[in-house]
Amino acid sequence: MAALTAFAAFAASLAVEELEIELLLEALTQRHGYDFRDYDRQLVRRKLLGVMGVRELKTVSALQERVLHEPGAASGVLRALAVRPAGLFDDPAGALHARQVLGANLRSAALPKLWLAECAGIGEAWTLAILLQEEGLLHRSEIFATMANDELLAEVREAGIDADSLPGLQENYLLAGGTGTLADYFEVQDGRALLLPRLRSRITWAGHNLVTDASFNEFQAILCCRALADFGPMLRQRVLRLFYESLSRFGVLGIDRELAPGDAHAGAYKPLLPDLPWYRRVE
């Protein structure tokens, strides 16, 4: 009986916490215009508990009070809920696959446009730019790197990386198919490394919200290998439909996991690599 009572109390506390999370997400939507209500709920819960731990808060309601009344509190929560920033060549296997697929499938496109949807920061965008440069594609390509969070978007436009970190990234760069010296793609200013201007000029940073915004261009490649994993089932299907509408016929789609038969427009794609989520739109 005691065990049943304890379980009932635990279940009730979880139900209350779920309601608190729902109210906090509603507050973020209504007050700040960022909608995380259809994100994967367990992932949202873990991120919010992380914020609460740092702030030494015991309840989600206490966090909601800070978000509504304390300047800067909402910004911290929005940062925590955003896609985790990527490091330069932090996924060498994924970068190698991108090199293989894009190098083979974009060569015939006259002026390829690539969309990094909900980009994970300069690490992801600069990695792609270097790959395209080495494949002889960057000079006639344009990368659209979009983010929903205006504050983070403003930061990445001025961001750099620690120049001292470049030698340690060389091995990952080579594992991703690199054939030169990674540092040669950067200029150093006051200890900060910036991608060379001729490469940076091929990246257009822009605001776009996958939850609410419509298609804004036609692309020859769309990559969303990181952020899509954060979405709940309904939002995931919405975004897959958006990608289909935004991708040209025979364009390339790179996502976080393989398409399931019931996924939106799954039948319109042909796999490009065995057992990996890279596709060409054929319908």
LUMDREN-261812 format. One record per residue (C-alpha): z negated, y negated, x; residue in three letters; residue number from 1. Coordinates in nm, 4 decimals. Layout:
<lofis>
+----------+----------+----------+--------+-----+
|       c3 |       c2 |       c1 | residu | num |
+----------+----------+----------+--------+-----+
|        Z |        Y |        X |    ALA | NUM |
...
+----------+----------+----------+--------+-----+
</lofis>
This chain:
<lofis>
+----------+----------+----------+--------+-----+
|       c3 |       c2 |       c1 | residu | num |
+----------+----------+----------+--------+-----+
|   0.0000 |   0.0000 |   0.0000 |    MET |   1 |
|  -0.0875 |  -0.2376 |   0.2827 |    ALA |   2 |
|   0.2490 |  -0.1666 |   0.4441 |    ALA |   3 |
|   0.4285 |  -0.2436 |   0.1180 |    LEU |   4 |
|   0.2349 |  -0.5664 |   0.0787 |    THR |   5 |
|   0.3198 |  -0.6712 |   0.4342 |    ALA |   6 |
|   0.6870 |  -0.5898 |   0.3781 |    PHE |   7 |
|   0.6919 |  -0.7897 |   0.0544 |    ALA |   8 |
|   0.5356 |  -1.0870 |   0.2329 |    ALA |   9 |
|   0.7914 |  -1.0606 |   0.5132 |    PHE |  10 |
|   1.0810 |  -1.0416 |   0.2656 |    ALA |  11 |
|   0.9462 |  -1.3431 |   0.0794 |    ALA |  12 |
|   0.9222 |  -1.5429 |   0.4030 |    SER |  13 |
|   1.2824 |  -1.4570 |   0.4859 |    LEU |  14 |
|   1.3923 |  -1.5672 |   0.1384 |    ALA |  15 |
|   1.2147 |  -1.8994 |   0.1858 |    VAL |  16 |
|   1.3685 |  -1.9429 |   0.5297 |    GLU |  17 |
|   1.7144 |  -1.8710 |   0.3892 |    GLU |  18 |
|   1.6616 |  -2.1392 |   0.1249 |    LEU |  19 |
|   1.5438 |  -2.3819 |   0.3933 |    GLU |  20 |
|   1.8559 |  -2.3149 |   0.5995 |    ILE |  21 |
|   2.0735 |  -2.3687 |   0.2930 |    GLU |  22 |
|   1.9074 |  -2.7050 |   0.2279 |    LEU |  23 |
|   1.9374 |  -2.8120 |   0.5926 |    LEU |  24 |
|   2.3077 |  -2.7283 |   0.6019 |    LEU |  25 |
|   2.3558 |  -2.9174 |   0.2771 |    GLU |  26 |
|   2.1801 |  -3.2172 |   0.4328 |    ALA |  27 |
|   2.4110 |  -3.2056 |   0.7357 |    LEU |  28 |
|   2.7106 |  -3.1971 |   0.5026 |    THR |  29 |
|   2.5966 |  -3.4758 |   0.2727 |    GLN |  30 |
|   2.4488 |  -3.7118 |   0.5318 |    ARG |  31 |
|   2.6668 |  -3.6482 |   0.8361 |    HIS |  32 |
|   2.9894 |  -3.4932 |   0.7074 |    GLY |  33 |
|   2.9734 |  -3.1702 |   0.9092 |    TYR |  34 |
|   2.9913 |  -2.8548 |   0.6982 |    ASP |  35 |
|   2.8416 |  -2.5376 |   0.8459 |    PHE |  36 |
|   2.7643 |  -2.3756 |   0.5111 |    ARG |  37 |
|   3.0326 |  -2.1064 |   0.5514 |    ASP |  38 |
|   2.9592 |  -2.0275 |   0.9140 |    TYR |  39 |
|   2.8142 |  -1.6880 |   0.9990 |    ASP |  40 |
|   2.4623 |  -1.7234 |   0.8635 |    ARG |  41 |
|   2.2861 |  -1.5042 |   1.1191 |    GLN |  42 |
|   2.4451 |  -1.7006 |   1.4016 |    LEU |  43 |
|   2.3421 |  -2.0295 |   1.2380 |    VAL |  44 |
|   1.9881 |  -1.8974 |   1.1971 |    ARG |  45 |
|   1.9627 |  -1.8015 |   1.5665 |    ARG |  46 |
|   2.0878 |  -2.1433 |   1.6769 |    LYS |  47 |
|   1.8498 |  -2.3261 |   1.4459 |    LEU |  48 |
|   1.5554 |  -2.1165 |   1.5637 |    LEU |  49 |
|   1.6532 |  -2.2108 |   1.9180 |    GLY |  50 |
|   1.6386 |  -2.5803 |   1.8303 |    VAL |  51 |
|   1.3057 |  -2.5286 |   1.6566 |    MET |  52 |
|   1.1674 |  -2.3532 |   1.9629 |    GLY |  53 |
|   1.2608 |  -2.6416 |   2.1905 |    VAL |  54 |
|   1.1062 |  -2.8915 |   1.9476 |    ARG |  55 |
|   0.8023 |  -2.6685 |   1.8822 |    GLU |  56 |
|   0.8639 |  -2.6688 |   1.5067 |    LEU |  57 |
|   0.7363 |  -2.3863 |   1.2879 |    LYS |  58 |
|   0.9690 |  -2.4176 |   0.9875 |    THR |  59 |
|   1.3293 |  -2.5065 |   0.9124 |    VAL |  60 |
|   1.1954 |  -2.7603 |   0.6629 |    SER |  61 |
|   1.0230 |  -2.9422 |   0.9478 |    ALA |  62 |
|   1.3546 |  -2.9517 |   1.1313 |    LEU |  63 |
|   1.5268 |  -3.0818 |   0.8179 |    GLN |  64 |
|   1.2728 |  -3.3637 |   0.7953 |    GLU |  65 |
|   1.3572 |  -3.4639 |   1.1533 |    ARG |  66 |
|   1.7302 |  -3.4483 |   1.0786 |    VAL |  67 |
|   1.6926 |  -3.6747 |   0.7776 |    LEU |  68 |
|   1.4492 |  -3.9269 |   0.9220 |    HIS |  69 |
|   1.4433 |  -3.9167 |   1.3027 |    GLU |  70 |
|   1.7215 |  -4.0975 |   1.4927 |    PRO |  71 |
|   1.9140 |  -3.8577 |   1.7146 |    GLY |  72 |
|   1.7738 |  -3.5400 |   1.5608 |    ALA |  73 |
|   2.0919 |  -3.4625 |   1.3671 |    ALA |  74 |
|   2.2989 |  -3.5016 |   1.6833 |    SER |  75 |
|   2.0932 |  -3.2347 |   1.8573 |    GLY |  76 |
|   2.1321 |  -2.9903 |   1.5693 |    VAL |  77 |
|   2.5068 |  -3.0529 |   1.5440 |    LEU |  78 |
|   2.5434 |  -2.9869 |   1.9162 |    ARG |  79 |
|   2.3534 |  -2.6614 |   1.8809 |    ALA |  80 |
|   2.5741 |  -2.5474 |   1.5921 |    LEU |  81 |
|   2.9004 |  -2.6413 |   1.7657 |    ALA |  82 |
|   3.0993 |  -2.3850 |   1.9647 |    VAL |  83 |
|   2.9374 |  -2.3155 |   2.3011 |    ARG |  84 |
|   3.1145 |  -2.5116 |   2.5768 |    PRO |  85 |
|   3.3372 |  -2.3024 |   2.7997 |    ALA |  86 |
|   3.3281 |  -2.3077 |   3.1760 |    GLY |  87 |
|   3.6414 |  -2.3318 |   3.3862 |    LEU |  88 |
|   3.7884 |  -1.9799 |   3.4152 |    PHE |  89 |
|   3.4626 |  -1.8376 |   3.2753 |    ASP |  90 |
|   3.6623 |  -1.5572 |   3.1075 |    ASP |  91 |
|   3.9108 |  -1.4439 |   3.3733 |    PRO |  92 |
|   4.0331 |  -1.1432 |   3.1724 |    ALA |  93 |
|   4.1037 |  -1.3629 |   2.8695 |    GLY |  94 |
|   4.2769 |  -1.6195 |   3.0894 |    ALA |  95 |
|   4.4931 |  -1.3477 |   3.2426 |    LEU |  96 |
|   4.5990 |  -1.2281 |   2.8977 |    HIS |  97 |
|   4.6801 |  -1.5864 |   2.7972 |    ALA |  98 |
|   4.8896 |  -1.6256 |   3.1119 |    ARG |  99 |
|   5.0813 |  -1.3064 |   3.0387 |    GLN | 100 |
|   5.1466 |  -1.3813 |   2.6717 |    VAL | 101 |
|   5.2247 |  -1.7514 |   2.6967 |    LEU | 102 |
|   5.4335 |  -1.7139 |   3.0090 |    GLY | 103 |
|   5.6504 |  -1.4503 |   2.8433 |    ALA | 104 |
|   5.6779 |  -1.6037 |   2.4958 |    ASN | 105 |
|   5.6999 |  -1.9797 |   2.5464 |    LEU | 106 |
|   5.9656 |  -1.9875 |   2.8147 |    ARG | 107 |
|   6.2476 |  -2.0103 |   2.5609 |    SER | 108 |
|   6.0833 |  -2.2947 |   2.3642 |    ALA | 109 |
|   6.2315 |  -2.6348 |   2.4435 |    ALA | 110 |
|   5.9138 |  -2.8417 |   2.4032 |    LEU | 111 |
|   5.6245 |  -2.6072 |   2.3255 |    PRO | 112 |
|   5.3238 |  -2.7467 |   2.1426 |    LYS | 113 |
|   4.9972 |  -2.5568 |   2.1823 |    LEU | 114 |
|   4.6879 |  -2.6020 |   1.9672 |    TRP | 115 |
|   4.3431 |  -2.5280 |   2.1059 |    LEU | 116 |
|   4.1672 |  -2.5242 |   1.7696 |    ALA | 117 |
|   3.7993 |  -2.6266 |   1.7865 |    GLU | 118 |
|   3.8298 |  -2.6396 |   2.1628 |    CYS | 119 |
|   3.5287 |  -2.5359 |   2.3687 |    ALA | 120 |
|   3.5488 |  -2.8420 |   2.5926 |    GLY | 121 |
|   3.7226 |  -2.9280 |   2.9168 |    ILE | 122 |
|   3.6664 |  -2.5817 |   3.0622 |    GLY | 123 |
|   3.8919 |  -2.4210 |   2.8039 |    GLU | 124 |
|   4.1518 |  -2.6997 |   2.8003 |    ALA | 125 |
|   4.1765 |  -2.7363 |   3.1775 |    TRP | 126 |
|   4.2005 |  -2.3602 |   3.2276 |    THR | 127 |
|   4.4969 |  -2.3498 |   2.9888 |    LEU | 128 |
|   4.6641 |  -2.6454 |   3.1592 |    ALA | 129 |
|   4.6407 |  -2.4782 |   3.4999 |    ILE | 130 |
|   4.7801 |  -2.1507 |   3.3625 |    LEU | 131 |
|   5.0771 |  -2.3298 |   3.2071 |    LEU | 132 |
|   5.1353 |  -2.5256 |   3.5267 |    GLN | 133 |
|   5.1560 |  -2.2062 |   3.7295 |    GLU | 134 |
|   5.3888 |  -2.0509 |   3.4733 |    GLU | 135 |
|   5.6245 |  -2.3493 |   3.5072 |    GLY | 136 |
|   5.5643 |  -2.4571 |   3.1460 |    LEU | 137 |
|   5.3213 |  -2.7487 |   3.1542 |    LEU | 138 |
|   5.5701 |  -3.0240 |   3.2394 |    HIS | 139 |
|   5.7451 |  -2.9707 |   2.9039 |    ARG | 140 |
|   5.4440 |  -2.8646 |   2.6974 |    SER | 141 |
|   5.1787 |  -3.0554 |   2.5068 |    GLU | 142 |
|   4.8304 |  -2.9188 |   2.4510 |    ILE | 143 |
|   4.6497 |  -3.0467 |   2.1408 |    PHE | 144 |
|   4.2777 |  -2.9860 |   2.1967 |    ALA | 145 |
|   4.0888 |  -3.0592 |   1.8749 |    THR | 146 |
|   3.7190 |  -3.0783 |   1.7917 |    MET | 147 |
|   3.5314 |  -3.1561 |   1.4706 |    ALA | 148 |
|   3.2343 |  -3.3304 |   1.6333 |    ASN | 149 |
|   3.3254 |  -3.6926 |   1.7100 |    ASP | 150 |
|   3.0415 |  -3.7352 |   1.9591 |    GLU | 151 |
|   3.1441 |  -3.4318 |   2.1621 |    LEU | 152 |
|   3.5077 |  -3.5388 |   2.1416 |    LEU | 153 |
|   3.4267 |  -3.8777 |   2.2935 |    ALA | 154 |
|   3.2370 |  -3.7078 |   2.5749 |    GLU | 155 |
|   3.5099 |  -3.4634 |   2.6773 |    VAL | 156 |
|   3.7609 |  -3.7450 |   2.7159 |    ARG | 157 |
|   3.5490 |  -3.8792 |   3.0027 |    GLU | 158 |
|   3.4071 |  -3.5513 |   3.1322 |    ALA | 159 |
|   3.4370 |  -3.3897 |   3.4729 |    GLY | 160 |
|   3.2789 |  -3.0975 |   3.6552 |    ILE | 161 |
|   3.0605 |  -3.0772 |   3.9632 |    ASP | 162 |
|   3.2935 |  -3.0801 |   4.2644 |    ALA | 163 |
|   3.0593 |  -2.8441 |   4.4502 |    ASP | 164 |
|   3.1221 |  -2.5761 |   4.1862 |    SER | 165 |
|   3.4946 |  -2.5396 |   4.2628 |    LEU | 166 |
|   3.4669 |  -2.2949 |   4.5568 |    PRO | 167 |
|   3.2515 |  -2.0646 |   4.3446 |    GLY | 168 |
|   3.5162 |  -2.0618 |   4.0711 |    LEU | 169 |
|   3.7958 |  -1.9533 |   4.3038 |    GLN | 170 |
|   3.7338 |  -1.5811 |   4.2531 |    GLU | 171 |
|   3.7567 |  -1.6061 |   3.8729 |    ASN | 172 |
|   4.0729 |  -1.8126 |   3.9093 |    TYR | 173 |
|   4.2279 |  -1.5368 |   4.1234 |    LEU | 174 |
|   4.1170 |  -1.2689 |   3.8764 |    LEU | 175 |
|   4.3005 |  -1.4690 |   3.6083 |    ALA | 176 |
|   4.6239 |  -1.4338 |   3.8049 |    GLY | 177 |
|   4.5966 |  -1.7498 |   4.0124 |    GLY | 178 |
|   4.7957 |  -1.7484 |   4.3339 |    THR | 179 |
|   4.6780 |  -2.0641 |   4.5090 |    GLY | 180 |
|   4.3619 |  -2.2647 |   4.5620 |    THR | 181 |
|   4.1873 |  -2.3867 |   4.2483 |    LEU | 182 |
|   4.0580 |  -2.7020 |   4.4183 |    ALA | 183 |
|   4.4178 |  -2.8188 |   4.4722 |    ASP | 184 |
|   4.4388 |  -2.8969 |   4.0995 |    TYR | 185 |
|   4.1556 |  -3.1491 |   4.1181 |    PHE | 186 |
|   4.0730 |  -3.4913 |   4.2520 |    GLU | 187 |
|   3.7144 |  -3.5698 |   4.3509 |    VAL | 188 |
|   3.5402 |  -3.8951 |   4.2644 |    GLN | 189 |
|   3.1705 |  -3.9483 |   4.3412 |    ASP | 190 |
|   3.1001 |  -3.5772 |   4.3403 |    GLY | 191 |
|   3.2849 |  -3.5182 |   4.0127 |    ARG | 192 |
|   3.6028 |  -3.3117 |   4.0030 |    ALA | 193 |
|   3.8731 |  -3.4234 |   3.7602 |    LEU | 194 |
|   4.1901 |  -3.2356 |   3.6769 |    LEU | 195 |
|   4.4868 |  -3.4080 |   3.8389 |    LEU | 196 |
|   4.6270 |  -3.6874 |   3.6178 |    PRO | 197 |
|   4.9693 |  -3.5241 |   3.5830 |    ARG | 198 |
|   4.7994 |  -3.2179 |   3.4324 |    LEU | 199 |
|   4.5490 |  -3.4129 |   3.2214 |    ARG | 200 |
|   4.8331 |  -3.6158 |   3.0736 |    SER | 201 |
|   4.9633 |  -3.3031 |   2.8998 |    ARG | 202 |
|   4.6390 |  -3.2682 |   2.6992 |    ILE | 203 |
|   4.5923 |  -3.4674 |   2.3789 |    THR | 204 |
|   4.2318 |  -3.4722 |   2.2539 |    TRP | 205 |
|   4.2011 |  -3.5282 |   1.8789 |    ALA | 206 |
|   3.9608 |  -3.4883 |   1.5909 |    GLY | 207 |
|   4.0254 |  -3.2049 |   1.3472 |    HIS | 208 |
|   3.7865 |  -3.0085 |   1.1280 |    ASN | 209 |
|   3.8882 |  -2.6498 |   1.0583 |    LEU | 210 |
|   3.6526 |  -2.6391 |   0.7596 |    VAL | 211 |
|   3.8095 |  -2.9272 |   0.5662 |    THR | 212 |
|   4.1310 |  -3.0533 |   0.7283 |    ASP | 213 |
|   4.4884 |  -2.9460 |   0.6612 |    ALA | 214 |
|   4.7687 |  -2.8581 |   0.9005 |    SER | 215 |
|   4.8773 |  -3.1560 |   1.1095 |    PHE | 216 |
|   5.1732 |  -3.0239 |   1.3115 |    ASN | 217 |
|   5.3898 |  -2.7215 |   1.3821 |    GLU | 218 |
|   5.2952 |  -2.5320 |   1.6954 |    PHE | 219 |
|   5.4542 |  -2.2694 |   1.9143 |    GLN | 220 |
|   5.1102 |  -2.1356 |   2.0081 |    ALA | 221 |
|   4.7652 |  -2.1549 |   1.8502 |    ILE | 222 |
|   4.4558 |  -2.0400 |   2.0392 |    LEU | 223 |
|   4.1140 |  -2.0041 |   1.8798 |    CYS | 224 |
|   3.9451 |  -1.7346 |   2.0827 |    CYS | 225 |
|   3.5917 |  -1.8759 |   2.0764 |    ARG | 226 |
|   3.5140 |  -2.0786 |   1.7636 |    ALA | 227 |
|   3.6604 |  -1.8357 |   1.5103 |    LEU | 228 |
|   3.3865 |  -1.5845 |   1.5877 |    ALA | 229 |
|   3.1292 |  -1.8277 |   1.4443 |    ASP | 230 |
|   3.2847 |  -1.8342 |   1.0976 |    PHE | 231 |
|   3.1740 |  -1.6390 |   0.7938 |    GLY | 232 |
|   3.4240 |  -1.4201 |   0.6031 |    PRO | 233 |
|   3.5512 |  -1.6813 |   0.3549 |    MET | 234 |
|   3.5897 |  -1.9554 |   0.6136 |    LEU | 235 |
|   3.7613 |  -1.7156 |   0.8507 |    ARG | 236 |
|   4.0281 |  -1.6406 |   0.5895 |    GLN | 237 |
|   4.0779 |  -2.0115 |   0.5208 |    ARG | 238 |
|   4.1325 |  -2.0779 |   0.8890 |    VAL | 239 |
|   4.3719 |  -1.7843 |   0.9284 |    LEU | 240 |
|   4.5785 |  -1.9283 |   0.6430 |    ARG | 241 |
|   4.5725 |  -2.2674 |   0.8122 |    LEU | 242 |
|   4.6953 |  -2.1141 |   1.1376 |    PHE | 243 |
|   4.9781 |  -1.9373 |   0.9570 |    TYR | 244 |
|   5.0860 |  -2.2653 |   0.7979 |    GLU | 245 |
|   5.0717 |  -2.4414 |   1.1357 |    SER | 246 |
|   5.2503 |  -2.1805 |   1.3480 |    LEU | 247 |
|   5.6266 |  -2.1765 |   1.3881 |    SER | 248 |
|   5.8163 |  -1.8552 |   1.3329 |    ARG | 249 |
|   5.7984 |  -1.6463 |   1.6504 |    PHE | 250 |
|   5.5016 |  -1.8577 |   1.7601 |    GLY | 251 |
|   5.2014 |  -1.7037 |   1.9365 |    VAL | 252 |
|   4.8516 |  -1.6651 |   1.7911 |    LEU | 253 |
|   4.5492 |  -1.5856 |   2.0080 |    GLY | 254 |
|   4.2175 |  -1.5242 |   1.8295 |    ILE | 255 |
|   3.8769 |  -1.3659 |   1.8848 |    ASP | 256 |
|   3.9386 |  -1.0168 |   1.7498 |    ARG | 257 |
|   4.2211 |  -0.8050 |   1.6138 |    GLU | 258 |
|   4.3499 |  -0.8814 |   1.2658 |    LEU | 259 |
|   4.2324 |  -0.6464 |   0.9920 |    ALA | 260 |
|   4.4777 |  -0.5250 |   0.7254 |    PRO | 261 |
|   4.3077 |  -0.7429 |   0.4631 |    GLY | 262 |
|   4.3141 |  -1.0609 |   0.6711 |    ASP | 263 |
|   4.5217 |  -1.3533 |   0.5449 |    ALA | 264 |
|   4.8897 |  -1.3106 |   0.6413 |    HIS | 265 |
|   4.8068 |  -1.0135 |   0.8654 |    ALA | 266 |
|   5.1450 |  -0.8578 |   0.7818 |    GLY | 267 |
|   5.3288 |  -1.1617 |   0.9162 |    ALA | 268 |
|   5.2291 |  -1.0877 |   1.2764 |    TYR | 269 |
|   5.3346 |  -0.8430 |   1.5442 |    LYS | 270 |
|   5.0847 |  -0.7468 |   1.8191 |    PRO | 271 |
|   5.1819 |  -0.8581 |   2.1684 |    LEU | 272 |
|   4.9236 |  -0.6715 |   2.3787 |    LEU | 273 |
|   4.7776 |  -0.3268 |   2.3000 |    PRO | 274 |
|   4.4332 |  -0.3457 |   2.1370 |    ASP | 275 |
|   4.4031 |  -0.7209 |   2.2029 |    LEU | 276 |
|   4.4148 |  -1.0069 |   1.9484 |    PRO | 277 |
|   4.7407 |  -1.1695 |   2.0625 |    TRP | 278 |
|   5.0213 |  -1.1885 |   1.8071 |    TYR | 279 |
|   5.3691 |  -1.3242 |   1.7390 |    ARG | 280 |
|   5.4470 |  -1.4556 |   1.3924 |    ARG | 281 |
|   5.7542 |  -1.2684 |   1.2697 |    VAL | 282 |
|   5.7592 |  -1.3669 |   0.8999 |    GLU | 283 |
+----------+----------+----------+--------+-----+
</lofis>
